[in-house]
Amino acid sequence: MLGDKIQTHLTDLLELLIRSYYAPPTQKREKLNQSNITLEILRYYFRLCFDLNYISFKKYEQFAQQLNEIGRMVGGWLKSLDR
């Protein structure tokens, strides 16, 4: 069940980022904010997997680094909209 939720949110994140790219400028910020929320949910789910010993620390660390990188990219994209 938890794996299904993670998979669904990862797919949702991908869709949101694609929709953000093609959205009119007035809608980009909203979609990117939704992407940030989805990232936070994914961080929570992966932390839960780690806490329940479903994944090793190494896998958790790798995933956390990848999510942080995606978060930095989304944050940079949001900042570029302010210019």
Residue frames as a rotation matrix with the C-alpha (Angstrom) as fourth column:
MET 1
0.567 0.824 0.000 0.00
0.824 -0.567 0.000 0.00
0.000 0.000 -1.000 0.00
LEU 2
0.506 -0.460 -0.729 2.76
0.096 -0.810 0.578 2.46
-0.857 -0.362 -0.366 0.90
GLY 3
-0.583 -0.747 0.321 4.68
0.354 0.122 0.927 1.51
-0.732 0.654 0.193 -2.24
ASP 4
-0.110 0.644 0.757 1.58
0.990 0.006 0.138 2.19
0.084 0.765 -0.639 -4.33
LYS 5
0.808 0.402 -0.432 1.20
0.483 -0.871 0.093 5.64
-0.338 -0.284 -0.897 -2.75
ILE 6
0.019 -0.891 -0.453 4.83
0.015 -0.453 0.892 6.45
-1.000 -0.024 0.005 -3.48
GLN 7
-0.652 -0.246 0.718 4.53
0.649 0.309 0.695 5.27
-0.393 0.919 -0.042 -7.06
THR 8
0.319 0.866 0.386 1.34
0.945 -0.323 -0.055 7.31
0.077 0.382 -0.921 -7.55
HIS 9
0.773 -0.046 -0.632 2.93
0.204 -0.926 0.317 10.47
-0.600 -0.374 -0.707 -6.11
LEU 10
-0.355 -0.934 -0.035 6.05
0.179 -0.105 0.978 10.04
-0.918 0.341 0.205 -8.24
THR 11
-0.452 0.300 0.840 3.85
0.892 0.169 0.420 9.77
-0.016 0.939 -0.343 -11.32
ASP 12
0.667 0.736 -0.118 1.83
0.742 -0.671 0.010 12.78
-0.072 -0.095 -0.993 -10.17
LEU 13
0.316 -0.647 -0.694 5.05
0.127 -0.696 0.707 14.76
-0.940 -0.311 -0.138 -9.69
LEU 14
-0.677 -0.573 0.462 6.20
0.487 0.122 0.865 13.94
-0.552 0.810 0.196 -13.20
GLU 15
-0.043 0.765 0.643 2.83
0.976 -0.106 0.191 15.01
0.214 0.636 -0.742 -14.62
LEU 16
0.753 0.329 -0.569 2.85
0.518 -0.831 0.204 18.26
-0.405 -0.449 -0.797 -12.64
LEU 17
-0.099 -0.880 -0.465 6.32
0.112 -0.474 0.874 19.16
-0.989 0.035 0.145 -13.86
ILE 18
-0.701 -0.074 0.709 5.38
0.693 0.163 0.702 18.45
-0.168 0.984 -0.063 -17.47
ARG 19
0.344 0.906 0.248 2.18
0.918 -0.379 0.114 20.47
0.197 0.189 -0.962 -17.08
SER 20
0.514 -0.239 -0.824 4.20
0.354 -0.815 0.458 23.30
-0.781 -0.527 -0.335 -15.50
TYR 21
-0.559 -0.824 0.087 6.53
0.379 -0.161 0.911 23.39
-0.737 0.543 0.403 -18.46
TYR 22
-0.741 0.310 0.596 3.69
0.618 -0.031 0.785 23.74
0.262 0.950 -0.169 -20.96
ALA 23
0.157 0.853 -0.498 1.35
0.948 -0.271 -0.166 25.86
-0.277 -0.447 -0.851 -18.81
PRO 24
0.443 0.038 0.896 0.66
0.417 -0.893 -0.168 29.48
0.794 0.448 -0.411 -19.63
PRO 25
-0.547 -0.804 0.235 2.79
0.175 -0.384 -0.907 31.83
0.819 -0.455 0.351 -17.53
THR 26
-0.186 0.540 0.821 -0.15
-0.806 -0.561 0.187 32.69
0.562 -0.627 0.540 -15.28
GLN 27
0.811 0.585 -0.012 -0.56
-0.496 0.698 0.516 29.02
0.310 -0.413 0.856 -14.23
LYS 28
0.158 -0.841 -0.517 3.08
-0.025 0.521 -0.854 27.96
0.987 0.147 0.061 -13.86
ARG 29
-0.573 -0.427 0.700 3.44
-0.639 -0.302 -0.707 29.15
0.513 -0.852 -0.100 -10.25
GLU 30
0.282 0.776 0.564 0.37
-0.954 0.292 0.075 27.21
-0.106 -0.559 0.823 -9.10
LYS 31
0.871 0.045 -0.489 1.57
-0.212 0.933 -0.291 23.99
0.443 0.357 0.823 -10.72
LEU 32
-0.124 -0.983 -0.133 5.08
-0.058 0.141 -0.988 24.40
0.991 -0.115 -0.074 -9.34
ASN 33
-0.399 0.077 0.914 3.67
-0.894 -0.254 -0.369 24.98
0.203 -0.964 0.170 -5.85
GLN 34
0.731 0.672 0.120 1.66
-0.682 0.727 0.078 21.76
-0.035 -0.139 0.990 -6.25
SER 35
0.498 -0.651 -0.573 4.91
-0.016 0.654 -0.757 20.04
0.867 0.386 0.315 -7.25
ASN 36
-0.497 -0.701 0.512 6.54
-0.503 -0.248 -0.828 21.26
0.707 -0.669 -0.229 -4.03
ILE 37
0.108 0.626 0.772 3.66
-0.984 0.179 -0.007 19.84
-0.143 -0.759 0.635 -1.98
THR 38
0.904 0.212 -0.372 3.98
-0.316 0.916 -0.246 16.50
0.289 0.340 0.895 -3.77
LEU 39
0.015 -0.979 -0.205 7.72
-0.137 0.201 -0.970 16.51
0.991 0.043 -0.131 -3.03
GLU 40
-0.463 -0.143 0.874 7.02
-0.844 -0.228 -0.485 17.02
0.269 -0.963 -0.015 0.67
ILE 41
0.601 0.733 0.318 4.53
-0.780 0.624 0.037 14.16
-0.171 -0.271 0.947 0.68
LEU 42
0.714 -0.404 -0.571 7.12
-0.075 0.767 -0.637 11.92
0.696 0.498 0.518 -0.99
ARG 43
-0.372 -0.869 0.327 9.72
-0.449 -0.140 -0.883 12.91
0.813 -0.475 -0.338 1.61
TYR 44
-0.095 0.435 0.895 7.28
-0.988 0.070 -0.138 11.94
-0.123 -0.898 0.423 4.34
TYR 45
0.864 0.491 -0.115 6.44
-0.504 0.851 -0.150 8.58
0.024 0.187 0.982 2.75
PHE 46
0.390 -0.785 -0.481 10.08
-0.024 0.514 -0.858 7.67
0.921 0.346 0.181 2.23
ARG 47
-0.492 -0.508 0.707 10.91
-0.711 -0.234 -0.663 8.66
0.503 -0.829 -0.246 5.79
LEU 48
0.344 0.715 0.609 8.08
-0.906 0.423 0.015 6.39
-0.247 -0.557 0.793 6.91
CYS 49
0.846 -0.095 -0.525 9.51
-0.198 0.858 -0.475 3.54
0.495 0.505 0.707 4.82
PHE 50
-0.177 -0.984 -0.022 12.88
-0.209 0.059 -0.976 4.06
0.962 -0.168 -0.216 6.47
ASP 51
-0.380 0.080 0.921 11.39
-0.910 -0.209 -0.358 4.27
0.164 -0.975 0.153 9.97
LEU 52
0.618 0.690 0.377 9.50
-0.721 0.688 -0.079 1.02
-0.314 -0.223 0.923 9.38
ASN 53
-0.249 -0.871 0.423 12.71
-0.467 0.490 0.736 -0.62
-0.848 -0.014 -0.529 8.10
TYR 54
0.746 0.517 0.420 11.27
0.161 0.472 -0.867 -1.21
-0.646 0.714 0.269 4.63
ILE 55
0.794 -0.560 0.235 14.33
0.172 -0.164 -0.971 0.39
0.583 0.812 -0.034 3.04
SER 56
0.208 -0.826 -0.524 17.95
0.977 0.199 0.073 0.66
0.044 -0.527 0.849 4.11
PHE 57
0.400 -0.158 -0.903 19.62
0.318 -0.900 0.298 3.87
-0.860 -0.406 -0.310 5.18
LYS 58
-0.679 -0.734 0.018 21.64
0.234 -0.194 0.953 3.89
-0.695 0.651 0.304 1.95
LYS 59
-0.494 0.584 0.644 18.51
0.831 0.099 0.548 3.74
0.256 0.805 -0.534 -0.22
TYR 60
0.552 0.699 -0.455 16.82
0.809 -0.580 0.091 6.38
-0.200 -0.418 -0.886 1.92
GLU 61
0.029 -0.652 -0.758 19.85
0.231 -0.733 0.640 8.63
-0.973 -0.193 0.130 1.64
GLN 62
-0.842 -0.340 0.419 20.00
0.448 -0.009 0.894 8.24
-0.300 0.940 0.160 -2.15
PHE 63
-0.086 0.902 0.423 16.32
0.934 -0.074 0.348 9.00
0.345 0.425 -0.837 -2.54
ALA 64
0.553 0.264 -0.791 16.53
0.646 -0.735 0.206 11.99
-0.527 -0.625 -0.577 -0.19
GLN 65
-0.434 -0.791 -0.430 19.40
0.219 -0.556 0.802 13.44
-0.874 0.254 0.415 -2.23
GLN 66
-0.788 0.185 0.587 17.44
0.605 0.060 0.794 13.02
0.112 0.981 -0.159 -5.46
LEU 67
0.300 0.953 -0.048 14.32
0.934 -0.284 0.215 14.61
0.191 -0.109 -0.975 -3.98
ASN 68
0.297 -0.270 -0.916 16.39
0.459 -0.801 0.384 17.52
-0.837 -0.535 -0.114 -2.65
GLU 69
-0.788 -0.613 0.050 17.89
0.300 -0.312 0.901 18.05
-0.537 0.725 0.430 -6.10
ILE 70
-0.385 0.747 0.542 14.42
0.817 0.003 0.577 18.09
0.429 0.665 -0.611 -7.68
GLY 71
0.512 0.590 -0.624 13.31
0.833 -0.517 0.195 20.53
-0.208 -0.620 -0.756 -4.97
ARG 72
-0.217 -0.675 -0.705 16.23
0.311 -0.732 0.606 22.85
-0.925 -0.087 0.369 -5.75
MET 73
-0.887 -0.095 0.453 15.35
0.461 -0.100 0.882 22.77
-0.038 0.990 0.133 -9.44
VAL 74
0.063 0.983 0.173 11.69
0.904 -0.130 0.408 23.56
0.423 0.131 -0.897 -8.76
GLY 75
0.423 0.034 -0.905 12.74
0.674 -0.680 0.289 26.34
-0.606 -0.732 -0.311 -6.38
GLY 76
-0.638 -0.722 -0.267 15.01
0.285 -0.544 0.789 27.83
-0.715 0.427 0.553 -9.03
TRP 77
-0.646 0.494 0.583 12.20
0.677 0.017 0.736 27.66
0.353 0.869 -0.346 -11.56
LEU 78
0.434 0.825 -0.362 9.89
0.898 -0.368 0.239 29.48
0.064 -0.429 -0.901 -9.14
LYS 79
0.077 -0.487 -0.870 12.51
0.447 -0.763 0.467 32.17
-0.891 -0.425 0.159 -8.56
SER 80
-0.854 -0.433 0.290 12.94
0.426 -0.261 0.866 32.65
-0.299 0.863 0.408 -12.29
LEU 81
-0.090 0.908 0.409 9.22
0.916 -0.086 0.393 33.46
0.392 0.410 -0.824 -12.54
ASP 82
0.477 0.256 -0.841 9.75
0.715 -0.669 0.203 36.46
-0.511 -0.698 -0.502 -10.23
ARG 83
-0.517 -0.805 -0.291 12.14
0.428 -0.538 0.726 38.13
-0.741 0.251 0.623 -12.67
